[in-house]
């Protein structure tokens, strides 16, 4: 039986694709009540789930990203900063941390030894294992459900025993990832979402937009930008 998280992720990503392909079906009057943070746009795919992304202008601190378990808080020094670049770097850093730690755990369970782990921005392969026992991962794996991530680690570690995809190889994979066929199916169906670049856009709060419109109508330059009324949480 497939793990619940992968099934839920599959459904969410399917609906997300439908929103992009059939916007007229999903665009109701309540679809964008908060025009400063479009729900269908400012989302981050992480661990198989789509999380809300909130952005804040914080001129006095370094740009950065903080994830509280349900929301990505993105701090921009100016509107010229790229929230997508900041989140992409956060995902790469997190991938390096998590994939290395979990691969070590799986290697211990399987009784195998690898040489080195390299995190790359691969766009055609999820991962690979070389004859020198080096494992390469695409950082994009961190976007997948945890069970699918685990399958990919088992997949590569099994190559340390069988450098092929023969029957004995798949028997070893099945020993540690019984649902591997379902995970392979998930990868095939969702590779577009995983390989897609992060897309985020900062939108000024309504107060700033209203103030700018009033100033333009009066043909009077604003003395200063209106403050962001959404208080950003601390990093």
QUIKAVEN-V806903 format. One line per field, one symbol per residue. ss: DSSP state (a for helix, b for strand, c for the rest). psi: psi as a letter, one per 30 degrees, with the letter a starting at -180 (. if undefined). A space follows every 10 residues. Layout:
BEGIN
ss=???
psi=???
END
This chain:
BEGIN
ss=cccaaaaaaa aaaaaaaaaa acaaaacccc cccccccccc ccbbbbccbb bbbbbbbccc cccbbbbccc bbbbbbcccc ccaaaaaaaa aaaaaaaaaa aaaaaaaaaa cccccbbbbb ccccccbbbc cccbbbbbaa aaaccaaaaa aaaaaaaacc ccccccaaaa aaaaaaccca aaaaaaaaaa aaaaaccccc cccccaaaaa aaaaaaaacc cccccccccc ccccc
psi=kkkeeeeeee eeeeeeeeee eiffefiafg fiejffikef eikkjkhglj kkkkkkjifg lkkakkkgff kjkkkkelff kjeeeeeeee eeeeeeeeee eeeeeeeeef hlklelkkkl ikffkellkl fghkkkkkff ffflleeeee eeeeeeefff ejhahaeeef eeefefiege eeeeeeeefg eeeefklkjk kkkkleeeee eeeeeeefhk kkelkkljfj jklk.
END
